C-alpha cells in the first residue's frame, strides 16, 4: 500500500511541475539562461570537433613520417642485400641497382621457368 501511495504522490508532483513549467513558458517564453546554455553547449561541441580534427591531423602526419622513415630504411636495406648478392653497389643517382646486362634476362640466367607441376615451361 505504501508504495502505491508514494507513486501516486510522485505522479501528482510531476504533473504540478509540468503544468507550472508550461504556464511559465507561455507567459515568459524561454529564459535567457536556457539560450545561453544551449549556445555554450554548441560552442563546446564545436571546440571538441576542432580539437579532434587537429589530433587526427597530428596522428596522420606523424604516422606518415614514421612510415616514410621505416620504408626508406627498408628499401635501402634490400638494395644493399641485392648489391651484396651480385657484387655491385647501388647507383648513386636513383637509389636503384645498376644491374649488369647479363642479370637483366633472369630466364636466360636461371634456365627455363617451371610451372606449378614442376614441368618445363616455355
N, C-alpha and C positions, 0 to 999 in steps of 0.2 A: 504494500500500500504506500509506503513512504517514497519508494522510487517513482511510482506513477505521479504522486503529488509533486515531487521535485521536478519531474519532466514537464508537468503542466505549468508550473510557475516559470520555468525556464522559457517555455514557448511564449507565455504571456509577456515576459520581459523582452524577448527578441522582437515580438510584434510591436511593442511600445517603442522600442528603439528605432525600428524601421519606419514606423509611422512619423515619429518626430523628425527623423532624417529627411524623409520625403517632403514633409511640410517645409522644413528649413531650406531645402534645395529649391522648392517652388518660390518661396518668398525672397531668398537672398541670392540664389544662384550658387555656382561653385565658389568655394572660398579661394582667395589668392594663395593660401598656403598649399592647397592641393595642386594648383597650377605650378607653383614654384617647385614642389616635389617632383612633379612629372618632368619639368624642364631639367631639374638636377639629375634625375634618373636617365633622361635621354643623353645629356652631356657625358655622364659617367660611362654609359654603354658605348658611346662613340669613342671616348678615350680608350676603353678596353679594346675596341676593334682596331684602333690605330696602333696601340701597343702590340697586340697580337700580330698584326701585319708586319710591323717592324721586327719583331722577334723571328718571324718566318723568313724575312729578308736576311737577317743575320745568319740564321741556320743554313739557308741555301747557299749564301756566298761563302761561308766557312767550309761547308761540305764540298763545294766546287773546288776550293783551294786545296783541301786535303786530297781529293781525288786527283787533281792535276799533279800534285807533288808525287803521289803514290804511283800513278800511271806513268809519269815521265821516268821515274826511277825504275819501274818495272820494265819499260820498253828499253831503256839503256842497258839494264841487266841482260835481257835476252839478246840484244845486239852484240854485247860483249861475249856472251856464251857462243853465239853463232860464229863470231870472229875467231874465237879460240879453236873452234872445230875446223875451220877452213884456212887457218893461218893468215887471215887478212885483218886489217884494222878498220874500224868504222870510218866511212868517208866523213871528213870534217864539214862538208858542205850541207848535207841534208840530214845527217844522222842515220842515213841508210847505208847498208853494206854495199861496198863495191865488189861484186862477185866477179871472179874471173869468168871468161866466156865459157869455159868447159862446165861450169856449175849451173849455167842458166838452163840447159836442157837436162832436167833431172831424169827423165825417162831414158835418155841415151846413157847417162851416167850409171843409173841403177839397174838397167836392163828392162825388159818388158814388164808392164804392170800386171798385177794378178787380180782377178775378180774375187768375189766373196767365197767362191767354191775352191779357190786355190788353183784354178786353171789359167793358163796363159791368156793374156789379153790381146790387144790389137797386134 
